[in-house]
């Protein structure tokens, strides 16, 4: 099940990065008739780079990769709440998809991280399981 959670989380973060090619701002510009894609804004490019780095970190099995997905989701929700642009733009479809998929990735990666810690990943095979504490407090004698 752990592998499925990682793959689904990677797909979610990749979809969030691909959402930067969708409309980011609608009714933007001084005339209010422009549609801006996410990759043409600085924040959209940052979100795309964060998504790529997060996919690589998940592939490298780095447990706190959920932080990258959470940061990308925070950027997307910021653009939904207060869009940055010229004029009074409305948020497009890109930030909405990015926020939903990043939220799903954070849940899956957090779940995977806590499940891996509870299962004792990275522990020596001969070492007995530790319950609730690590170090000398967790050893039963």
C-alpha positions in Angstrom: 0.0 0.0 0.0 2.9 2.3 0.7 4.1 2.2 -2.9 0.6 3.1 -4.2 0.4 6.1 -1.9 3.7 7.4 -3.2 2.8 6.9 -6.8 -0.6 8.6 -6.4 1.1 11.5 -4.5 3.7 11.8 -7.3 0.9 12.0 -9.9 -1.0 14.6 -7.8 2.1 16.8 -7.6 2.8 16.3 -11.3 -0.8 17.3 -12.1 -0.3 20.4 -10.0 2.8 21.3 -12.0 1.0 20.7 -15.3 -1.8 23.0 -14.1 0.6 25.8 -14.6 0.0 25.5 -18.3 -3.8 26.2 -17.7 -5.3 29.6 -17.2 -4.0 31.2 -14.1 -5.8 34.5 -14.2 -9.0 35.3 -16.1 -10.1 38.9 -16.9 -6.6 40.2 -16.3 -4.9 43.3 -17.6 -6.0 46.9 -17.7 -8.8 46.2 -20.2 -9.9 43.1 -18.3 -9.8 40.9 -21.4 -6.6 38.9 -21.0 -6.1 35.3 -19.9 -2.7 34.6 -18.3 -1.2 31.1 -18.0 0.7 30.1 -14.9 4.0 29.7 -16.5 4.0 33.3 -17.7 3.9 34.6 -14.1 6.8 34.4 -11.6 4.8 32.7 -9.0 3.6 30.1 -11.5 7.2 29.3 -12.5 8.2 28.9 -8.8 5.3 26.5 -8.2 6.3 24.5 -11.3 9.9 24.2 -10.0 8.7 23.2 -6.5 6.4 20.5 -8.0 9.3 19.1 -10.1 11.6 19.1 -7.0 8.9 17.4 -4.9 8.4 14.7 -7.5 12.2 14.0 -7.4 12.2 14.0 -3.6 9.4 11.5 -3.5 11.3 9.4 -6.0 14.4 9.5 -3.7 12.2 8.3 -0.8 12.7 11.4 1.3 10.0 11.3 4.0 9.5 15.0 4.5 8.7 15.5 0.8 5.2 16.5 1.9 6.7 19.9 2.8 7.2 20.7 -0.9 3.7 19.7 -1.8 2.3 21.7 1.1 4.3 24.8 0.0 3.0 24.4 -3.5 -0.5 24.1 -2.2 0.0 27.2 0.0 1.1 29.2 -3.1 -1.9 28.0 -5.0 -4.4 28.9 -2.3 -2.8 32.3 -2.0 -3.4 32.9 -5.7 -7.0 31.7 -5.2 -7.7 34.1 -2.3 -5.9 37.2 -3.6 -4.8 36.9 -7.2 -1.6 38.8 -8.1 -1.8 40.6 -11.4 -2.5 43.8 -13.3 -6.0 45.0 -12.9 -8.5 43.0 -11.0 -8.0 39.4 -12.2 -10.2 36.4 -11.3 -8.4 33.2 -10.5 -8.4 30.7 -13.3 -8.6 26.9 -13.4 -4.9 26.4 -12.8 -4.6 27.4 -9.1 -7.8 25.5 -8.3 -6.5 22.2 -9.7 -3.0 22.9 -8.2 -4.5 23.4 -4.7 -6.7 20.3 -4.8 -4.0 18.0 -6.1 -1.4 19.4 -3.6 -3.8 18.9 -0.7 -4.3 15.3 -1.8 -0.5 14.8 -2.1 0.1 16.3 1.4 -2.4 13.9 2.9 -0.9 10.9 1.1 2.7 11.8 1.8 2.0 12.5 5.4 0.1 9.3 5.8 3.0 7.4 4.1 5.5 9.1 6.4 3.7 8.2 9.6 3.0 4.7 8.4 6.7 4.2 7.6 7.7 5.4 11.0 5.2 3.1 12.7 6.3 0.1 10.6 10.0 0.8 11.5 11.4 1.5 8.1 15.1 2.1 8.2 15.6 0.0 11.3 18.0 -3.0 11.5 16.1 -6.2 10.9 17.3 -7.8 14.1 16.3 -4.9 16.3 13.1 -5.3 18.3 10.2 -2.8 17.5 10.1 0.4 19.5 6.7 1.6 20.8 6.0 5.3 21.2 9.5 6.4 22.1 12.8 6.3 20.4 16.1 5.8 22.1 16.6 4.2 25.5 13.0 4.9 26.6 11.6 2.8 23.8 13.7 -0.3 24.6 12.0 -3.0 26.6 14.2 -5.0 28.9 
